[in-house]
Amino acid sequence: MAKGERSLSFPCIYKQLLPLLSLTVTTPSSESNTYPPATTTTSTSKNMAKECSHHKDKRRKLIRRCFAGLLIFSFIVLVTILIIWAILQPNKPSFLLQDATIFAFNVSSPSFVSSSIQVTIISRNPNDKISIFYDKLDVYAIYQSQQITYYTSIPPTYQDVGQSNVWSPFIYGTMVPIAPFNGPALSQDQANGAIWLLIKIDGRVRWKVGTLTTGDYGLHVKCPAYIPFGNGNGGIVVGNGVKYQLAQTCSVSV
């Protein structure tokens, strides 16, 4: 080693290199810069699915609430109607067969009946707070459980509370066939001076309570009529016919 040159020992060199060795070089990850984390797309899809299911749940709850509200409203209306109906306690209308005027009544062989009868029927509404709609009324005559006249319709009628209506329809039939055993029996009754007829009324009625009107109900009225032919008991000549006062109460079913 030449004079004037300073010699470096190993400890000195180590001390000079130590700072450089302590430095660490960090390079960015190529994967992190190039590709985004896979969890980002997955979490977004999950959030969207949660939002859709949340909206569906809201819609189902809304439909259920609407249905429950409608059901409760219908139940309340039904209970109200039943309570009003129970409090008011509607009564059936009453019917009275006032009289019958016979214009023609003939039995011909083998078993045919021709008749023309005018009846006076009085109907009364006994209710104080309930009125009645008579939508349809058909009147006809029965002998021994067999119809012997055609149907005669009474026009639709409205009957207010406590009101009475009087109808005087003609019921008639021309050569109406009847059962073979009824022909001789009817002829025999007529020859004996009296016959039993049943004047029937079939129809439909509705009840009105305030502004509320119910559905229609079947109405069936039976009025027995004892007609004394030819014996002069209570008969009044009216033109070509004979009127018989009956004042017979009728049975009513609704």
Protein Blocks (a to p, Z undefined) as FASTA:
>chain_A
ZZhiacddfklmmmmmmmmmmpccddddfklmmpccfklmmmmmmmmmmmmmmmmmmmmm
mmmmmmmmmmmmmmmmmmmmmmmmmmnopaddddddfbacdfbdcdddfbdcdddddddd
ddddfbfkbccddfbdcddddeehiafbdcdddddddddehiacddddddddehiacdfk
lmmmmmmmmmnopacddddddddddddehjaccddddddddddddddehklpopacehjb
ccddfkpacdddZZ
